[in-house]
Amino acid sequence: PRPQPQPSRQVITNHRLIQNYTVYEYDIRSLILAFLIGEKIELTDHVDSIYDFVLDVFYEEEQMRMTLYQEGSVCGEKILTGDYRNKKVWKNPVKRAVYQLFSKALGKELPWGTLTGIRPTKIVFDGFARGKTQEQIIRDFQKDYLASEEKAALCTKVVKTEQELLSRFPYEEGYSLYVGIPFCPSTCLYCSFASYPIRAYQEHVKAYLDALEKEILFVKEHYKGQKPQTLYIGGGTPTSLEEKDLERLLEIIDQCFSIKDLMEVTVEAGRPDSLSWEKLKILSQYGVTRISINPQTMNDATLRRIGRNHTADDVRETYDLARKAGFQNINMDTICGLPEEGMKELEQTYRAVREMGPDSLTVHSLAVKRSSRLNQVKEHFHHYGATPEMVAYAGKCALQMGLEPYYLYRQKNIPGNLENVGFAKKSKECLYNILIMEELHDIIAVGAGTSSKIMDQSRHSISRVENLKDVLQYTARVDEMIHRKEVKMNGK
């Protein structure tokens, strides 16, 4: 038997993972982090202290033994026998074993069980493709992945809706275009996107739009004879552009693709302090069909805490203005688990959202991204992160507003291992959201910090093309960004 890790001094610090073979390192590490979100997991071949947790994974010829130590004492062990090199067969049993060890030691369960990927809906799509019933897929979720019945049912419900929408949409015949505008009025505490304060970067906007125009013209030329089926202008906050710059952006796109001929056009107008009547009229005149006005919370103290320079009343006023400008498809985003918010604050947010009555609503669970300011200052807060009760409450409110779940995804670093769900009224769903999550056709992204997904349907493979995040570097090196796309597109 392998010698047990022996501590040399009585110091409790973070957590360690010991392995003599790294075949399942990513899967094991991801699952540990789902239990110990935000904690530090170090890889090592020995221990010289007493740590909170040490997971010792030891591979022998036809056996894999996992021993979990808590503060120096064995608190659980799992032994799997067979050919562990066969990842297709072994991956799920290995993750179940890790899950069971940590679930017992910590006395808690994860709503999504062993699932750590961002697209659990893919499992449901595959199940339906194999002829399984909805009931069978829900049972498999619980048995194979130890997920809760509630999450399994939600996932299958979302996929049924997606399938219905996609059955009426010839997505195989086209592509979607994402245009990134990496400017914002300010940077939110939790944000990890490429985003630059518009006031400080105003002098660089013209050069950025020049570079963006060049990249958009390349896309038009490459897809000659085809138009994007859906268009999504995101960021950042595109409406943080001055009116003349916003109009120029839309004119560039319109000259290439005739915006009013597209099936769906979304613009992230997420910050109410970035909108005006004039900007709303510009969006409407160019044929934008859907906008997002994202409060995240309707509590003024939280808005100040997370770095948003507007109030809840500003959200209400901007929403009313958008309705007067003729927008019939308005989305709102909310975040469960913002710093220092509990159920009382969440209830206030949803009372206000219900009064406004958006056409769609995205319920996010707070994610603590490594590159966000929140990750650097999280110790300063008494509490942050969504609870299952918060997410359930938000979902119930959405249903009471006549909105149904139509897309779902998960992110790493969500405290509680929860999910993000998009709800919408019938016919108000965002096709782009479904297409990018389910990876069904090319998503061509232009602009700083964007990522394109180029599908090879014959090989069932995806090529990703990343653009530089730094807005000045992107502007100076846009020809390089175009060349990257050209290489990948020609290699399909």
Buried (B, 14 or more C-beta within 10 A) or exposed (E): EEEEBEBEEEEEEEBBBBBEEEBBEEBBBBBBBBBBBBEEBEEEEEBEBBBBBBBBBBBEEEEBBBBBBBEBEEBBEBEBEEEBEEEEEBBBBBBBBBBBBBBEBBEEBBBBBBBBEBBBBBBBBEBBEEEBEBEBBBBBBBEBBBBBEEBBBBBBBBBEBBBEBBEEBEBEEBBBBBBBBBBBBBBBBBBBBBBBEBEEBBEBBEBBBEBBBBBBBBBBEBBEEEBBBBBBBBBBBBBBBEEEBBBBBBBBBBEBBEBEEBBBBBBBBBBBBBBEEEBBEBBBBBBBBBBBBBBBBBBBEBBEBBBBEBBBEBBBBBBEBBBEBEBEBBBBBBBBBBBBBEEEBBBBBBEBBBEBBBBBBBBBBBBBBEEBBBBEEBEEBEEBBBBBEBBBBBBEBBEEBEBBBBBBBBBBBBBBBBBBBBBBBEEBBBBBBBBBBBEBBBBBBBBBBBEBBBBEEEEEEEBEBEBBBBBBBBBEBBEEBBEBBBEBBEEE
